[in-house]
């Protein structure tokens, strides 16, 4: 019996293809994201603080993507991969990611994105990330209050080798002692100030006599403030019940105190 001819052996994996419509949908989505990033960059430069704007301005704008070329119709090398057909142009079951992209794009058409609004929120969050807040600081609400606060904080920072804030001001509200906000050049400087201030707040001659005692924390978003208030209430109520410092605050949350002391 005649032996069948040997089949050609392929040394390479067969090339893989995707439907051109799928590729085109992905390309359009990337173009949309690129445009959004550039709009956000422009918004941050326009709306952000001067130092933040300078940093963003020095970044490189994301270049526009080139228009995709026409689909290639040469499929002779695709041994086991079928070429695109009208049925395979878009299948949400086999292409769940692109299905999400298509759905999202459809939703965005009725709810346009506001890059300037997003940029403002991003700028606010970036500024908050390098800002500290001192609570319960005496406040006479005079025009000279900011100057007094600045001199006090600078004096404390110099005395204890703490980072010096770039701006000191009161948060405008109806509280009898408005929160004192300290803007720093970086998150690291802010964290170092909070850590150092927490250590000396009960011993420094300028602030140790203030009653009630000062508290320092990072600047918070509104949801974080709500969490902080709820945590403080829980800690206070539970410590009153236990008549000891059963719980202590950790940032905006709390934990069990390993070394409780009498609490009244």
N, C-alpha and C positions, 0 to 999 in steps of 0.2 A: 504494500500500500504506500502510496506517495505521501511523504510527510508534508504537513501544511507549512507554508512559508513562515519564517520567523517574523513576528510583529516587531515593528520599530519600537525601541525602548526610549522613553522620554526621561531625560536627566534633570528636567526642571519642573517645578510645580506649574500647572496650567495657569495662565493669567486669569485674573478675576475682574469682572465688570459689574458696574451698577447701572441701572437705568439712567439715561441722560436727564430725564425729568427730575429724578431724585437728586442728582448732583447739582442741577440748576437750582432746586429748592434750597439746598444747603448753602450754595454760593450766595443766593439772595439774602439768606438769614445772616450770614457772616458780614455781608455788606451793610445790612441794617445795624448790626452790633457795632461795626466800625464807625458808622456815622454817629451812633448814639454816644460812643466813647469820646469822639471828637467834640460833640456838642457839650457833654459834661465837662470836658477839659476847658472849653471856652467859658462855660458858666462859672466854674470855680475861679478862673482867672479874673472874671468880671465881678463876681459877688463875694469872693473870699477875702479874708484879712490880707493885709499887704504882704506879710511874710509868706503866707500860704500861697498867695497868687504868684509871687516870684518863683517859688519852688515848682509850681505847676507849669509856669511859663517856660521854664528851662527844659521841661520834658519834650520829647519829640512827638509831634502829632502823628497819629496812626495813618499811614498812606492809604489812599483809595485802592481798592482791588481792581485789577484789569478785568475787562469784560471777557467772559469765558468764550472759547472758540466753539465752532460747530461740532456736533457729535461725529465721532469716527465710525464709519460703517464697515470696517474691515474686521471680520470676526473669524478668519480662517485659522488663527492660532489658538482660539479658545476651544480646546479639545472637549472639555466636559462642561463648560459654562455656556449656557444658551445666551444668544444676543437678546437685547431688549425687545419686547413685543408690546403691543398696545395694552395688554393685560398687566404687564409688569411695570408700567410707568410709575404708579404709586399704589402701594398696598399697605394700608396702615397696620395690618397684622404683622407683615414681614419687616416693616420699617417703622417701629414705634417711635423712635426719636424724631424722624421727619414728620410723623403724624402730629406729634406735640408741637413742632415748629409751625406746621401749617395752621393748627388750631390757635396757637398763640398769636400768629400774625393776623388771623381773622379777628380775634378779640381786640387787638391793638388798633384796628382800623376804626372801631367805634369808641375807643377810649384812648385818644392820642397821649403819648408820653410827654410830660413837661420837663425837658432837660434842665431849664433854669431852676424850677422848683426842686428837682432832685439835687442839683448842684448846691443850692442854698442849704438843704438839709445835710448834705455831705460836709460842707464847710463848717456848719455848726457842730457836727459830731467831731470833726478833726480838732476844732478849737477846744471843745469840751475835754478831749483826751489829754490836753496839757494844762488843765485848769483845776485849781483846788478851791475849796470853800471852807471858811471858818465860821462856825455858828456861835451865837450868843455874845458876839463882841459888842461892847457898849457903843451906842449910836445916838448922837444928839441931833441928827438930821439937819445940820447946818451946811452951808456951801463949803465950809472948810473941812468937813468930815473926811472926804477922800484924801486930802493932804495929810491929816492926822493919821489916818490908817496907813498910808504909804510910809510915813516916817517911822511908825511903830514896827511895821513888818520888816522894813530895811534894817532897823536897829537890831531886831531879833535875829535876822538872817546873818548879819555881820558878826554878832556876838557868838553865834553857835556854828559858824561856817556852813550855813545852809544856802541853797540856791536862792538868788534874788529874783522876784517876779518882774516881768516886763510891764505889768499893769496891775493896779490895785483899785477896786471900785466896789460899790454897794449894789446889790441886786435890788431893783426898784420893786417894792411891794408894800403892803400895809403893816407888816410885822413891826413890833416895837423895837426890835433889834434886827435890822435887815442883814441877810447873809453877806459876808465879806468875801468877794471873789478875787482870786489871785491867778493871773495868767502867766504861764511860764513858756520858755522857748521850746520845750520838749516834754514828752511824757516822762522821760527819765528824771528830769529836773523836778517835775511836779511830784513824782513818787518819792524822791529823796527828801523833798521838803516836808511832805506829809509824815514820812517816817521820823524825821528829825524833830519836827514840831510836836508830834505825839509824845516823844520822850521828855521834852523840856517844858511842856505846858503847865505842869504842876510845880515846877521849880524856878522858872525864869521870873525875875523880880518884876518885870513889866506886866505879866499876865497871871501870875500865880494867885494874886489876891482877887481876881475877878470872880464874881459869883452871879449866876451859876458858872461852873467851870466851862472853859471853851472846848469846842469839839471841832476837829478838822476831818475832812473827807474829800474825795474826788467829786468833781461836778457830775451831776447825774441827769439822765433823761427823765421825762415825766413818769414812764412806767417804773423805772428804777427808784424814783422818789417814793412812789406808792408802796413798793416792796420794802424800802427802808423804813417807812413809817409803820407799816404793819409789823415788821420784825421788831422794831423798838417797843411797840406796844406789847407784843407777846412776851418779850424778855422782861419788861418791867412788871407786867401782871404776874408772870410765873415766879419771878424773884420775890415779889411781895408775898405770894402764897407760901413759898418755901422759906421765907425769912432769911435767905442767903442768896449770894450771887450764883444761882444754879446755872444760868445761861449767860453768855457774853456775846457781844456783837462781833461779827467778822465781816468787814465791808458792809454790804447791805443785807446780809443774812446773820445767822447766829449759830452757836454750838454749845454743847455742854461744857461747863467750866470744870477743869480737872482739880482746881484748887479754890473751891468756893469760900467766900468770906461772909460774915454777917451782913444782912441787908435790911434796912428799915425804911 
